[in-house]
Amino acid sequence: MTIANPIARFLEDNSEELSGTSIAAFSTNAGYGDGSSVDRITELSPDSTILENYTVQDEEAMDSQDDVEAWLEQLGLMGEE
């Protein structure tokens, strides 16, 4: 599995604007994990820092809020409430 074509196109079209930024990718999957998604994002965003990604199986997505929040906290991306 890999990233969707619209995401690939966005990264291609905006690679200069994304230079020097951090990218935290997240996705759902049908049991295959993230496949080559991180490799493809890294390829399309060579001047960005690619952070640890988060992926969850489709049927578990609705119950993953705590896991997503823990992932964001681990990356230092959770804002103060």
PDB file of N, CA, C and O in Angstrom:
ATOM      1  N   MET A   1       0.840  -1.177   0.000  1.00  0.00           N
ATOM      2  CA  MET A   1       0.000   0.000   0.000  1.00  0.00           C
ATOM      3  C   MET A   1       0.885   1.240   0.000  1.00  0.00           C
ATOM      4  O   MET A   1       2.014   1.224   0.489  1.00  0.00           O
ATOM      5  N   THR A   2       0.349   2.288  -0.550  1.00  0.00           N
ATOM      6  CA  THR A   2       1.092   3.544  -0.621  1.00  0.00           C
ATOM      7  C   THR A   2       0.123   4.703  -0.439  1.00  0.00           C
ATOM      8  O   THR A   2      -1.068   4.494  -0.204  1.00  0.00           O
ATOM      9  N   ILE A   3       0.628   5.908  -0.545  1.00  0.00           N
ATOM     10  CA  ILE A   3      -0.228   7.073  -0.340  1.00  0.00           C
ATOM     11  C   ILE A   3      -1.174   7.261  -1.526  1.00  0.00           C
ATOM     12  O   ILE A   3      -0.892   6.818  -2.639  1.00  0.00           O
ATOM     13  N   ALA A   4      -2.285   7.917  -1.271  1.00  0.00           N
ATOM     14  CA  ALA A   4      -3.267   8.191  -2.314  1.00  0.00           C
ATOM     15  C   ALA A   4      -2.704   9.197  -3.318  1.00  0.00           C
ATOM     16  O   ALA A   4      -1.892  10.051  -2.964  1.00  0.00           O
ATOM     17  N   ASN A   5      -3.138   9.086  -4.559  1.00  0.00           N
ATOM     18  CA  ASN A   5      -2.656   9.984  -5.608  1.00  0.00           C
ATOM     19  C   ASN A   5      -2.831  11.463  -5.281  1.00  0.00           C
ATOM     20  O   ASN A   5      -1.919  12.242  -5.560  1.00  0.00           O
ATOM     21  N   PRO A   6      -3.960  11.895  -4.703  1.00  0.00           N
ATOM     22  CA  PRO A   6      -4.078  13.322  -4.373  1.00  0.00           C
ATOM     23  C   PRO A   6      -3.020  13.790  -3.369  1.00  0.00           C
ATOM     24  O   PRO A   6      -2.551  14.925  -3.454  1.00  0.00           O
ATOM     25  N   ILE A   7      -2.644  12.935  -2.425  1.00  0.00           N
ATOM     26  CA  ILE A   7      -1.605  13.296  -1.457  1.00  0.00           C
ATOM     27  C   ILE A   7      -0.254  13.375  -2.158  1.00  0.00           C
ATOM     28  O   ILE A   7       0.518  14.302  -1.916  1.00  0.00           O
ATOM     29  N   ALA A   8       0.033  12.410  -3.022  1.00  0.00           N
ATOM     30  CA  ALA A   8       1.289  12.435  -3.778  1.00  0.00           C
ATOM     31  C   ALA A   8       1.380  13.708  -4.612  1.00  0.00           C
ATOM     32  O   ALA A   8       2.427  14.355  -4.647  1.00  0.00           O
ATOM     33  N   ARG A   9       0.303  14.063  -5.272  1.00  0.00           N
ATOM     34  CA  ARG A   9       0.290  15.280  -6.103  1.00  0.00           C
ATOM     35  C   ARG A   9       0.506  16.523  -5.245  1.00  0.00           C
ATOM     36  O   ARG A   9       1.258  17.418  -5.631  1.00  0.00           O
ATOM     37  N   PHE A  10      -0.149  16.586  -4.084  1.00  0.00           N
ATOM     38  CA  PHE A  10       0.032  17.721  -3.176  1.00  0.00           C
ATOM     39  C   PHE A  10       1.498  17.845  -2.766  1.00  0.00           C
ATOM     40  O   PHE A  10       2.057  18.941  -2.791  1.00  0.00           O
ATOM     41  N   LEU A  11       2.119  16.734  -2.391  1.00  0.00           N
ATOM     42  CA  LEU A  11       3.519  16.767  -1.973  1.00  0.00           C
ATOM     43  C   LEU A  11       4.430  17.173  -3.128  1.00  0.00           C
ATOM     44  O   LEU A  11       5.376  17.936  -2.934  1.00  0.00           O
ATOM     45  N   GLU A  12       4.151  16.668  -4.326  1.00  0.00           N
ATOM     46  CA  GLU A  12       4.932  17.052  -5.506  1.00  0.00           C
ATOM     47  C   GLU A  12       4.811  18.543  -5.779  1.00  0.00           C
ATOM     48  O   GLU A  12       5.813  19.225  -5.994  1.00  0.00           O
ATOM     49  N   ASP A  13       3.588  19.044  -5.769  1.00  0.00           N
ATOM     50  CA  ASP A  13       3.334  20.448  -6.104  1.00  0.00           C
ATOM     51  C   ASP A  13       3.824  21.418  -5.039  1.00  0.00           C
ATOM     52  O   ASP A  13       4.051  22.591  -5.336  1.00  0.00           O
ATOM     53  N   ASN A  14       3.990  20.955  -3.810  1.00  0.00           N
ATOM     54  CA  ASN A  14       4.322  21.853  -2.702  1.00  0.00           C
ATOM     55  C   ASN A  14       5.635  21.516  -2.010  1.00  0.00           C
ATOM     56  O   ASN A  14       5.854  21.924  -0.870  1.00  0.00           O
ATOM     57  N   SER A  15       6.509  20.779  -2.682  1.00  0.00           N
ATOM     58  CA  SER A  15       7.751  20.349  -2.032  1.00  0.00           C
ATOM     59  C   SER A  15       8.601  21.533  -1.591  1.00  0.00           C
ATOM     60  O   SER A  15       9.224  21.476  -0.531  1.00  0.00           O
ATOM     61  N   GLU A  16       8.644  22.605  -2.380  1.00  0.00           N
ATOM     62  CA  GLU A  16       9.425  23.781  -1.970  1.00  0.00           C
ATOM     63  C   GLU A  16       8.828  24.432  -0.731  1.00  0.00           C
ATOM     64  O   GLU A  16       9.554  24.784   0.199  1.00  0.00           O
ATOM     65  N   GLU A  17       7.509  24.594  -0.715  1.00  0.00           N
ATOM     66  CA  GLU A  17       6.848  25.215   0.427  1.00  0.00           C
ATOM     67  C   GLU A  17       6.974  24.369   1.690  1.00  0.00           C
ATOM     68  O   GLU A  17       6.975  24.905   2.798  1.00  0.00           O
ATOM     69  N   LEU A  18       7.081  23.060   1.530  1.00  0.00           N
ATOM     70  CA  LEU A  18       7.198  22.153   2.671  1.00  0.00           C
ATOM     71  C   LEU A  18       8.642  21.970   3.133  1.00  0.00           C
ATOM     72  O   LEU A  18       8.892  21.334   4.157  1.00  0.00           O
ATOM     73  N   SER A  19       9.583  22.518   2.389  1.00  0.00           N
ATOM     74  CA  SER A  19      10.997  22.401   2.749  1.00  0.00           C
ATOM     75  C   SER A  19      11.232  22.961   4.149  1.00  0.00           C
ATOM     76  O   SER A  19      10.804  24.072   4.464  1.00  0.00           O
ATOM     77  N   GLY A  20      11.909  22.187   4.974  1.00  0.00           N
ATOM     78  CA  GLY A  20      12.211  22.617   6.334  1.00  0.00           C
ATOM     79  C   GLY A  20      11.100  22.376   7.340  1.00  0.00           C
ATOM     80  O   GLY A  20      11.256  22.686   8.521  1.00  0.00           O
ATOM     81  N   THR A  21       9.985  21.830   6.888  1.00  0.00           N
ATOM     82  CA  THR A  21       8.874  21.557   7.801  1.00  0.00           C
ATOM     83  C   THR A  21       8.921  20.102   8.264  1.00  0.00           C
ATOM     84  O   THR A  21       9.687  19.294   7.736  1.00  0.00           O
ATOM     85  N   SER A  22       8.107  19.786   9.240  1.00  0.00           N
ATOM     86  CA  SER A  22       7.953  18.411   9.715  1.00  0.00           C
ATOM     87  C   SER A  22       6.619  17.875   9.226  1.00  0.00           C
ATOM     88  O   SER A  22       5.609  18.578   9.260  1.00  0.00           O
ATOM     89  N   ILE A  23       6.617  16.641   8.776  1.00  0.00           N
ATOM     90  CA  ILE A  23       5.401  15.997   8.287  1.00  0.00           C
ATOM     91  C   ILE A  23       5.105  14.790   9.167  1.00  0.00           C
ATOM     92  O   ILE A  23       5.947  13.908   9.333  1.00  0.00           O
ATOM     93  N   ALA A  24       3.905  14.762   9.728  1.00  0.00           N
ATOM     94  CA  ALA A  24       3.441  13.640  10.542  1.00  0.00           C
ATOM     95  C   ALA A  24       2.291  12.984   9.789  1.00  0.00           C
ATOM     96  O   ALA A  24       1.182  13.518   9.761  1.00  0.00           O
ATOM     97  N   ALA A  25       2.546  11.846   9.186  1.00  0.00           N
ATOM     98  CA  ALA A  25       1.544  11.176   8.367  1.00  0.00           C
ATOM     99  C   ALA A  25       0.694  10.232   9.209  1.00  0.00           C
ATOM    100  O   ALA A  25       1.180   9.606  10.151  1.00  0.00           O
ATOM    101  N   PHE A  26      -0.575  10.144   8.853  1.00  0.00           N
ATOM    102  CA  PHE A  26      -1.478   9.191   9.495  1.00  0.00           C
ATOM    103  C   PHE A  26      -2.368   8.579   8.425  1.00  0.00           C
ATOM    104  O   PHE A  26      -2.651   9.207   7.405  1.00  0.00           O
ATOM    105  N   SER A  27      -2.804   7.354   8.665  1.00  0.00           N
ATOM    106  CA  SER A  27      -3.623   6.686   7.666  1.00  0.00           C
ATOM    107  C   SER A  27      -4.415   5.552   8.295  1.00  0.00           C
ATOM    108  O   SER A  27      -4.139   5.106   9.409  1.00  0.00           O
ATOM    109  N   THR A  28      -5.410   5.101   7.538  1.00  0.00           N
ATOM    110  CA  THR A  28      -6.101   3.866   7.867  1.00  0.00           C
ATOM    111  C   THR A  28      -5.632   2.818   6.869  1.00  0.00           C
ATOM    112  O   THR A  28      -5.102   3.151   5.809  1.00  0.00           O
ATOM    113  N   ASN A  29      -5.828   1.558   7.213  1.00  0.00           N
ATOM    114  CA  ASN A  29      -5.421   0.489   6.306  1.00  0.00           C
ATOM    115  C   ASN A  29      -6.360  -0.696   6.482  1.00  0.00           C
ATOM    116  O   ASN A  29      -7.145  -0.754   7.429  1.00  0.00           O
ATOM    117  N   ALA A  30      -6.263  -1.628   5.562  1.00  0.00           N
ATOM    118  CA  ALA A  30      -7.121  -2.811   5.592  1.00  0.00           C
ATOM    119  C   ALA A  30      -6.391  -4.018   6.171  1.00  0.00           C
ATOM    120  O   ALA A  30      -6.720  -5.162   5.856  1.00  0.00           O
ATOM    121  N   GLY A  31      -5.403  -3.758   7.014  1.00  0.00           N
ATOM    122  CA  GLY A  31      -4.664  -4.841   7.634  1.00  0.00           C
ATOM    123  C   GLY A  31      -3.251  -4.992   7.120  1.00  0.00           C
ATOM    124  O   GLY A  31      -2.524  -5.884   7.558  1.00  0.00           O
ATOM    125  N   TYR A  32      -2.849  -4.136   6.198  1.00  0.00           N
ATOM    126  CA  TYR A  32      -1.523  -4.239   5.589  1.00  0.00           C
ATOM    127  C   TYR A  32      -0.512  -3.282   6.215  1.00  0.00           C
ATOM    128  O   TYR A  32       0.638  -3.241   5.780  1.00  0.00           O
ATOM    129  N   GLY A  33      -0.910  -2.525   7.210  1.00  0.00           N
ATOM    130  CA  GLY A  33      -0.008  -1.533   7.787  1.00  0.00           C
ATOM    131  C   GLY A  33       0.178  -0.367   6.838  1.00  0.00           C
ATOM    132  O   GLY A  33      -0.647  -0.134   5.955  1.00  0.00           O
ATOM    133  N   ASP A  34       1.272   0.369   7.023  1.00  0.00           N
ATOM    134  CA  ASP A  34       1.474   1.563   6.196  1.00  0.00           C
ATOM    135  C   ASP A  34       2.170   1.264   4.874  1.00  0.00           C
ATOM    136  O   ASP A  34       2.357   2.171   4.064  1.00  0.00           O
ATOM    137  N   GLY A  35       2.554   0.025   4.641  1.00  0.00           N
ATOM    138  CA  GLY A  35       3.173  -0.335   3.370  1.00  0.00           C
ATOM    139  C   GLY A  35       4.373   0.541   3.059  1.00  0.00           C
ATOM    140  O   GLY A  35       5.281   0.678   3.878  1.00  0.00           O
ATOM    141  N   SER A  36       4.374   1.134   1.872  1.00  0.00           N
ATOM    142  CA  SER A  36       5.481   1.995   1.449  1.00  0.00           C
ATOM    143  C   SER A  36       5.148   3.475   1.581  1.00  0.00           C
ATOM    144  O   SER A  36       5.821   4.319   0.989  1.00  0.00           O
ATOM    145  N   SER A  37       4.121   3.791   2.350  1.00  0.00           N
ATOM    146  CA  SER A  37       3.673   5.184   2.464  1.00  0.00           C
ATOM    147  C   SER A  37       4.769   6.122   2.949  1.00  0.00           C
ATOM    148  O   SER A  37       4.982   7.182   2.360  1.00  0.00           O
ATOM    149  N   VAL A  38       5.464   5.746   4.013  1.00  0.00           N
ATOM    150  CA  VAL A  38       6.497   6.622   4.569  1.00  0.00           C
ATOM    151  C   VAL A  38       7.634   6.795   3.568  1.00  0.00           C
ATOM    152  O   VAL A  38       8.163   7.897   3.416  1.00  0.00           O
ATOM    153  N   ASP A  39       8.014   5.721   2.887  1.00  0.00           N
ATOM    154  CA  ASP A  39       9.066   5.827   1.872  1.00  0.00           C
ATOM    155  C   ASP A  39       8.657   6.787   0.763  1.00  0.00           C
ATOM    156  O   ASP A  39       9.469   7.588   0.298  1.00  0.00           O
ATOM    157  N   ARG A  40       7.409   6.708   0.343  1.00  0.00           N
ATOM    158  CA  ARG A  40       6.922   7.583  -0.744  1.00  0.00           C
ATOM    159  C   ARG A  40       6.866   9.034  -0.283  1.00  0.00           C
ATOM    160  O   ARG A  40       7.245   9.931  -1.037  1.00  0.00           O
ATOM    161  N   ILE A  41       6.405   9.281   0.933  1.00  0.00           N
ATOM    162  CA  ILE A  41       6.370  10.646   1.463  1.00  0.00           C
ATOM    163  C   ILE A  41       7.790  11.197   1.560  1.00  0.00           C
ATOM    164  O   ILE A  41       8.035  12.353   1.214  1.00  0.00           O
ATOM    165  N   THR A  42       8.719  10.378   2.027  1.00  0.00           N
ATOM    166  CA  THR A  42      10.119  10.793   2.132  1.00  0.00           C
ATOM    167  C   THR A  42      10.684  11.127   0.755  1.00  0.00           C
ATOM    168  O   THR A  42      11.411  12.108   0.600  1.00  0.00           O
ATOM    169  N   GLU A  43      10.355  10.320  -0.228  1.00  0.00           N
ATOM    170  CA  GLU A  43      10.816  10.545  -1.601  1.00  0.00           C
ATOM    171  C   GLU A  43      10.280  11.864  -2.160  1.00  0.00           C
ATOM    172  O   GLU A  43      11.003  12.601  -2.829  1.00  0.00           O
ATOM    173  N   LEU A  44       9.015  12.152  -1.882  1.00  0.00           N
ATOM    174  CA  LEU A  44       8.378  13.351  -2.434  1.00  0.00           C
ATOM    175  C   LEU A  44       8.657  14.609  -1.623  1.00  0.00           C
ATOM    176  O   LEU A  44       8.393  15.717  -2.090  1.00  0.00           O
ATOM    177  N   SER A  45       9.185  14.452  -0.417  1.00  0.00           N
ATOM    178  CA  SER A  45       9.449  15.590   0.474  1.00  0.00           C
ATOM    179  C   SER A  45      10.880  15.498   1.006  1.00  0.00           C
ATOM    180  O   SER A  45      11.084  15.382   2.215  1.00  0.00           O
ATOM    181  N   PRO A  46      11.869  15.549   0.114  1.00  0.00           N
ATOM    182  CA  PRO A  46      13.250  15.292   0.536  1.00  0.00           C
ATOM    183  C   PRO A  46      13.816  16.309   1.519  1.00  0.00           C
ATOM    184  O   PRO A  46      14.754  15.998   2.254  1.00  0.00           O
ATOM    185  N   ASP A  47      13.268  17.506   1.545  1.00  0.00           N
ATOM    186  CA  ASP A  47      13.793  18.545   2.433  1.00  0.00           C
ATOM    187  C   ASP A  47      12.929  18.759   3.666  1.00  0.00           C
ATOM    188  O   ASP A  47      13.068  19.767   4.358  1.00  0.00           O
ATOM    189  N   SER A  48      12.041  17.818   3.941  1.00  0.00           N
ATOM    190  CA  SER A  48      11.191  17.863   5.130  1.00  0.00           C
ATOM    191  C   SER A  48      11.646  16.785   6.105  1.00  0.00           C
ATOM    192  O   SER A  48      12.270  15.798   5.717  1.00  0.00           O
ATOM    193  N   THR A  49      11.324  16.991   7.366  1.00  0.00           N
ATOM    194  CA  THR A  49      11.566  15.967   8.379  1.00  0.00           C
ATOM    195  C   THR A  49      10.309  15.113   8.470  1.00  0.00           C
ATOM    196  O   THR A  49       9.226  15.627   8.748  1.00  0.00           O
ATOM    197  N   ILE A  50      10.449  13.825   8.241  1.00  0.00           N
ATOM    198  CA  ILE A  50       9.302  12.926   8.285  1.00  0.00           C
ATOM    199  C   ILE A  50       9.265  12.301   9.679  1.00  0.00           C
ATOM    200  O   ILE A  50      10.149  11.530  10.052  1.00  0.00           O
ATOM    201  N   LEU A  51       8.234  12.643  10.433  1.00  0.00           N
ATOM    202  CA  LEU A  51       8.078  12.143  11.797  1.00  0.00           C
ATOM    203  C   LEU A  51       7.475  10.745  11.780  1.00  0.00           C
ATOM    204  O   LEU A  51       7.022  10.265  10.741  1.00  0.00           O
ATOM    205  N   GLU A  52       7.475  10.099  12.942  1.00  0.00           N
ATOM    206  CA  GLU A  52       6.874   8.769  13.051  1.00  0.00           C
ATOM    207  C   GLU A  52       5.417   8.833  12.603  1.00  0.00           C
ATOM    208  O   GLU A  52       4.664   9.713  13.020  1.00  0.00           O
ATOM    209  N   ASN A  53       5.035   7.892  11.751  1.00  0.00           N
ATOM    210  CA  ASN A  53       3.666   7.887  11.249  1.00  0.00           C
ATOM    211  C   ASN A  53       2.736   7.111  12.177  1.00  0.00           C
ATOM    212  O   ASN A  53       3.181   6.382  13.064  1.00  0.00           O
ATOM    213  N   TYR A  54       1.450   7.283  11.954  1.00  0.00           N
ATOM    214  CA  TYR A  54       0.428   6.540  12.698  1.00  0.00           C
ATOM    215  C   TYR A  54      -0.489   5.887  11.680  1.00  0.00           C
ATOM    216  O   TYR A  54      -0.974   6.545  10.760  1.00  0.00           O
ATOM    217  N   THR A  55      -0.726   4.604  11.842  1.00  0.00           N
ATOM    218  CA  THR A  55      -1.672   3.908  10.981  1.00  0.00           C
ATOM    219  C   THR A  55      -2.548   3.003  11.843  1.00  0.00           C
ATOM    220  O   THR A  55      -2.102   2.459  12.853  1.00  0.00           O
ATOM    221  N   VAL A  56      -3.778   2.857  11.430  1.00  0.00           N
ATOM    222  CA  VAL A  56      -4.736   2.047  12.173  1.00  0.00           C
ATOM    223  C   VAL A  56      -5.603   1.290  11.167  1.00  0.00           C
ATOM    224  O   VAL A  56      -5.921   1.806  10.096  1.00  0.00           O
ATOM    225  N   GLN A  57      -5.981   0.063  11.525  1.00  0.00           N
ATOM    226  CA  GLN A  57      -6.865  -0.697  10.651  1.00  0.00           C
ATOM    227  C   GLN A  57      -8.231  -0.030  10.598  1.00  0.00           C
ATOM    228  O   GLN A  57      -8.706   0.532  11.584  1.00  0.00           O
ATOM    229  N   ASP A  58      -8.850  -0.105   9.429  1.00  0.00           N
ATOM    230  CA  ASP A  58     -10.136   0.553   9.190  1.00  0.00           C
ATOM    231  C   ASP A  58     -11.149   0.312  10.299  1.00  0.00           C
ATOM    232  O   ASP A  58     -11.759   1.253  10.808  1.00  0.00           O
ATOM    233  N   GLU A  59     -11.328  -0.962  10.675  1.00  0.00           N
ATOM    234  CA  GLU A  59     -12.378  -1.289  11.643  1.00  0.00           C
ATOM    235  C   GLU A  59     -12.072  -0.783  13.049  1.00  0.00           C
ATOM    236  O   GLU A  59     -12.961  -0.769  13.901  1.00  0.00           O
ATOM    237  N   GLU A  60     -10.841  -0.369  13.307  1.00  0.00           N
ATOM    238  CA  GLU A  60     -10.469   0.148  14.622  1.00  0.00           C
ATOM    239  C   GLU A  60     -10.399   1.677  14.660  1.00  0.00           C
ATOM    240  O   GLU A  60     -10.179   2.263  15.720  1.00  0.00           O
ATOM    241  N   ALA A  61     -10.583   2.311  13.526  1.00  0.00           N
ATOM    242  CA  ALA A  61     -10.391   3.762  13.431  1.00  0.00           C
ATOM    243  C   ALA A  61     -11.316   4.546  14.363  1.00  0.00           C
ATOM    244  O   ALA A  61     -10.886   5.523  14.977  1.00  0.00           O
ATOM    245  N   MET A  62     -12.558   4.136  14.475  1.00  0.00           N
ATOM    246  CA  MET A  62     -13.515   4.882  15.292  1.00  0.00           C
ATOM    247  C   MET A  62     -13.185   4.817  16.781  1.00  0.00           C
ATOM    248  O   MET A  62     -13.638   5.664  17.550  1.00  0.00           O
ATOM    249  N   ASP A  63     -12.404   3.827  17.193  1.00  0.00           N
ATOM    250  CA  ASP A  63     -12.060   3.653  18.605  1.00  0.00           C
ATOM    251  C   ASP A  63     -10.606   4.011  18.903  1.00  0.00           C
ATOM    252  O   ASP A  63     -10.057   3.570  19.913  1.00  0.00           O
ATOM    253  N   SER A  64      -9.980   4.800  18.042  1.00  0.00           N
ATOM    254  CA  SER A  64      -8.541   5.036  18.188  1.00  0.00           C
ATOM    255  C   SER A  64      -8.182   6.434  18.693  1.00  0.00           C
ATOM    256  O   SER A  64      -7.015   6.820  18.637  1.00  0.00           O
ATOM    257  N   GLN A  65      -9.150   7.193  19.179  1.00  0.00           N
ATOM    258  CA  GLN A  65      -8.871   8.564  19.603  1.00  0.00           C
ATOM    259  C   GLN A  65      -7.763   8.626  20.658  1.00  0.00           C
ATOM    260  O   GLN A  65      -6.871   9.468  20.559  1.00  0.00           O
ATOM    261  N   ASP A  66      -7.806   7.754  21.658  1.00  0.00           N
ATOM    262  CA  ASP A  66      -6.767   7.766  22.695  1.00  0.00           C
ATOM    263  C   ASP A  66      -5.393   7.471  22.103  1.00  0.00           C
ATOM    264  O   ASP A  66      -4.402   8.093  22.487  1.00  0.00           O
ATOM    265  N   ASP A  67      -5.334   6.524  21.169  1.00  0.00           N
ATOM    266  CA  ASP A  67      -4.060   6.189  20.529  1.00  0.00           C
ATOM    267  C   ASP A  67      -3.541   7.349  19.680  1.00  0.00           C
ATOM    268  O   ASP A  67      -2.343   7.633  19.676  1.00  0.00           O
ATOM    269  N   VAL A  68      -4.436   8.009  18.970  1.00  0.00           N
ATOM    270  CA  VAL A  68      -4.033   9.163  18.152  1.00  0.00           C
ATOM    271  C   VAL A  68      -3.508  10.277  19.048  1.00  0.00           C
ATOM    272  O   VAL A  68      -2.480  10.884  18.747  1.00  0.00           O
ATOM    273  N   GLU A  69      -4.202  10.547  20.137  1.00  0.00           N
ATOM    274  CA  GLU A  69      -3.739  11.589  21.058  1.00  0.00           C
ATOM    275  C   GLU A  69      -2.384  11.232  21.662  1.00  0.00           C
ATOM    276  O   GLU A  69      -1.530  12.105  21.814  1.00  0.00           O
ATOM    277  N   ALA A  70      -2.174   9.961  22.008  1.00  0.00           N
ATOM    278  CA  ALA A  70      -0.877   9.527  22.550  1.00  0.00           C
ATOM    279  C   ALA A  70       0.224   9.700  21.506  1.00  0.00           C
ATOM    280  O   ALA A  70       1.335  10.111  21.840  1.00  0.00           O
ATOM    281  N   TRP A  71      -0.078   9.391  20.252  1.00  0.00           N
ATOM    282  CA  TRP A  71       0.884   9.565  19.154  1.00  0.00           C
ATOM    283  C   TRP A  71       1.246  11.037  18.992  1.00  0.00           C
ATOM    284  O   TRP A  71       2.420  11.386  18.870  1.00  0.00           O
ATOM    285  N   LEU A  72       0.238  11.890  18.990  1.00  0.00           N
ATOM    286  CA  LEU A  72       0.490  13.328  18.860  1.00  0.00           C
ATOM    287  C   LEU A  72       1.292  13.865  20.041  1.00  0.00           C
ATOM    288  O   LEU A  72       2.180  14.698  19.858  1.00  0.00           O
ATOM    289  N   GLU A  73       0.989  13.402  21.234  1.00  0.00           N
ATOM    290  CA  GLU A  73       1.756  13.816  22.418  1.00  0.00           C
ATOM    291  C   GLU A  73       3.203  13.364  22.308  1.00  0.00           C
ATOM    292  O   GLU A  73       4.120  14.125  22.616  1.00  0.00           O
ATOM    293  N   GLN A  74       3.409  12.128  21.870  1.00  0.00           N
ATOM    294  CA  GLN A  74       4.760  11.592  21.706  1.00  0.00           C
ATOM    295  C   GLN A  74       5.565  12.448  20.728  1.00  0.00           C
ATOM    296  O   GLN A  74       6.765  12.644  20.916  1.00  0.00           O
ATOM    297  N   LEU A  75       4.910  12.952  19.695  1.00  0.00           N
ATOM    298  CA  LEU A  75       5.584  13.786  18.703  1.00  0.00           C
ATOM    299  C   LEU A  75       5.706  15.238  19.157  1.00  0.00           C
ATOM    300  O   LEU A  75       6.358  16.046  18.495  1.00  0.00           O
ATOM    301  N   GLY A  76       5.080  15.565  20.282  1.00  0.00           N
ATOM    302  CA  GLY A  76       5.106  16.941  20.763  1.00  0.00           C
ATOM    303  C   GLY A  76       4.180  17.856  19.987  1.00  0.00           C
ATOM    304  O   GLY A  76       4.416  19.062  19.908  1.00  0.00           O
ATOM    305  N   LEU A  77       3.125  17.289  19.413  1.00  0.00           N
ATOM    306  CA  LEU A  77       2.209  18.058  18.575  1.00  0.00           C
ATOM    307  C   LEU A  77       0.864  18.343  19.229  1.00  0.00           C
ATOM    308  O   LEU A  77       0.013  19.002  18.631  1.00  0.00           O
ATOM    309  N   MET A  78       0.664  17.857  20.443  1.00  0.00           N
ATOM    310  CA  MET A  78      -0.595  18.134  21.141  1.00  0.00           C
ATOM    311  C   MET A  78      -0.499  19.500  21.784  1.00  0.00           C
ATOM    312  O   MET A  78       0.401  19.757  22.583  1.00  0.00           O
ATOM    313  N   GLY A  79      -1.420  20.370  21.438  1.00  0.00           N
ATOM    314  CA  GLY A  79      -1.439  21.695  22.033  1.00  0.00           C
ATOM    315  C   GLY A  79      -1.968  21.664  23.448  1.00  0.00           C
ATOM    316  O   GLY A  79      -2.623  20.709  23.865  1.00  0.00           O
ATOM    317  N   GLU A  80      -1.680  22.705  24.168  1.00  0.00           N
ATOM    318  CA  GLU A  80      -2.216  22.843  25.525  1.00  0.00           C
ATOM    319  C   GLU A  80      -3.697  23.152  25.429  1.00  0.00           C
ATOM    320  O   GLU A  80      -4.119  23.932  24.576  1.00  0.00           O
ATOM    321  N   GLU A  81      -4.480  22.549  26.295  1.00  0.00           N
ATOM    322  CA  GLU A  81      -5.935  22.806  26.295  1.00  0.00           C
ATOM    323  C   GLU A  81      -6.267  23.918  27.243  1.00  0.00           C
ATOM    324  O   GLU A  81      -7.435  24.281  27.383  1.00  0.00           O
TER     325      GLU A  81
END
